[in-house]
Amino acid sequence: MFDCGTDKNSSEVNSISVLVLLPRYLVDTWRELREAIRQNKAAIDDMVRVRVEKELCLRGLSTPFRLFSLPKCTLRADYILEYHYSLKPV
């Protein structure tokens, strides 16, 4: 989800939220899932980055992904990895 602020017709993006639905059937417990994510975090981050960059281009949004930082990434109890990107301070 891309947040463009109050002007919904704007091509400038203020923040980005990404929900990664994780497969429950690959692990038996939430703790095993957490450990698997720790081991594969860099690869997961790269997949999310590639997808966000592709979506920014497809939607014609003008804010490049390199202007965003990742202040929060949360593993939720419902097996969803939640990324919140925000613009880097100027």
DRENDO-1510 file (C-alpha; in Angstrom, 1 decimal, always signed):
<recs>
REC; n; res; u; v; w
REC; 1; MET; +0.0; +0.0; +0.0 .
REC; 2; PHE; +1.3; +3.4; -1.0 .
REC; 3; ASP; +0.4; +6.5; +1.0 .
REC; 4; CYS; +0.3; +9.6; -1.1 .
REC; 5; GLY; -1.0; +11.9; +1.7 .
REC; 6; THR; -4.2; +13.9; +1.4 .
REC; 7; ASP; -3.8; +14.3; -2.4 .
REC; 8; LYS; -4.8; +10.9; -3.8 .
REC; 9; ASN; -4.0; +12.1; -7.4 .
REC; 10; SER; -0.4; +12.9; -6.4 .
REC; 11; SER; +2.5; +10.8; -7.8 .
REC; 12; GLU; +4.6; +11.5; -4.7 .
REC; 13; VAL; +4.6; +8.7; -2.1 .
REC; 14; ASN; +5.0; +9.5; +1.7 .
REC; 15; SER; +5.1; +5.9; +3.0 .
REC; 16; ILE; +4.9; +2.3; +2.0 .
REC; 17; SER; +3.4; -0.6; +3.8 .
REC; 18; VAL; +4.0; -4.2; +2.7 .
REC; 19; LEU; +2.4; -7.4; +4.1 .
REC; 20; VAL; +4.2; -10.6; +3.4 .
REC; 21; LEU; +1.9; -13.6; +4.0 .
REC; 22; LEU; +4.1; -16.4; +5.3 .
REC; 23; PRO; +3.3; -20.1; +4.8 .
REC; 24; ARG; +2.2; -21.8; +8.0 .
REC; 25; TYR; +2.6; -25.3; +6.6 .
REC; 26; LEU; +6.4; -25.1; +6.3 .
REC; 27; VAL; +7.0; -24.8; +10.1 .
REC; 28; ASP; +5.4; -26.3; +13.1 .
REC; 29; THR; +5.6; -23.4; +15.5 .
REC; 30; TRP; +5.7; -19.6; +15.4 .
REC; 31; ARG; +9.2; -19.7; +17.0 .
REC; 32; GLU; +10.5; -21.9; +14.2 .
REC; 33; LEU; +9.1; -19.4; +11.7 .
REC; 34; ARG; +10.8; -16.6; +13.5 .
REC; 35; GLU; +14.1; -18.4; +13.4 .
REC; 36; ALA; +13.6; -19.2; +9.7 .
REC; 37; ILE; +13.0; -15.5; +9.0 .
REC; 38; ARG; +16.1; -14.5; +10.9 .
REC; 39; GLN; +18.2; -16.9; +8.8 .
REC; 40; ASN; +16.6; -15.7; +5.5 .
REC; 41; LYS; +16.0; -12.0; +6.3 .
REC; 42; ALA; +18.3; -10.6; +3.7 .
REC; 43; ALA; +16.7; -12.6; +0.9 .
REC; 44; ILE; +13.2; -11.7; +2.1 .
REC; 45; ASP; +14.2; -8.0; +2.2 .
REC; 46; ASP; +15.5; -8.2; -1.3 .
REC; 47; MET; +12.3; -9.8; -2.6 .
REC; 48; VAL; +10.2; -7.1; -1.0 .
REC; 49; ARG; +12.5; -4.3; -2.3 .
REC; 50; VAL; +12.3; -5.7; -5.9 .
REC; 51; ARG; +8.5; -6.0; -5.7 .
REC; 52; VAL; +8.1; -2.5; -4.3 .
REC; 53; GLU; +10.4; -1.0; -7.0 .
REC; 54; LYS; +8.4; -2.8; -9.7 .
REC; 55; GLU; +5.0; -1.5; -8.3 .
REC; 56; LEU; +6.3; +2.0; -8.0 .
REC; 57; CYS; +7.2; +1.9; -11.8 .
REC; 58; LEU; +4.0; +0.1; -12.8 .
REC; 59; ARG; +1.8; +2.7; -11.0 .
REC; 60; GLY; +3.8; +5.6; -12.4 .
REC; 61; LEU; +4.7; +7.0; -8.9 .
REC; 62; SER; +7.6; +9.4; -9.0 .
REC; 63; THR; +9.2; +8.8; -5.6 .
REC; 64; PRO; +12.2; +6.5; -6.0 .
REC; 65; PHE; +12.6; +3.6; -3.5 .
REC; 66; ARG; +16.1; +4.7; -2.5 .
REC; 67; LEU; +14.5; +7.7; -0.7 .
REC; 68; PHE; +12.8; +5.3; +1.8 .
REC; 69; SER; +14.1; +3.8; +5.0 .
REC; 70; LEU; +12.8; +0.8; +6.9 .
REC; 71; PRO; +12.1; +2.0; +10.4 .
REC; 72; LYS; +9.8; -0.9; +11.3 .
REC; 73; CYS; +9.5; -4.5; +10.3 .
REC; 74; THR; +7.3; -6.7; +12.5 .
REC; 75; LEU; +6.5; -10.4; +12.6 .
REC; 76; ARG; +2.9; -10.6; +13.6 .
REC; 77; ALA; +1.3; -13.5; +15.5 .
REC; 78; ASP; -0.9; -14.3; +12.4 .
REC; 79; TYR; +2.2; -15.3; +10.4 .
REC; 80; ILE; +2.4; -12.0; +8.5 .
REC; 81; LEU; +5.7; -10.1; +8.1 .
REC; 82; GLU; +4.8; -6.4; +8.0 .
REC; 83; TYR; +7.2; -3.8; +6.5 .
REC; 84; HIS; +6.7; +0.0; +7.0 .
REC; 85; TYR; +8.9; +2.2; +4.9 .
REC; 86; SER; +9.0; +6.0; +5.4 .
REC; 87; LEU; +10.8; +8.8; +3.6 .
REC; 88; LYS; +14.3; +9.4; +4.8 .
REC; 89; PRO; +14.8; +12.7; +6.6 .
REC; 90; VAL; +16.2; +15.4; +4.4 .
</recs>
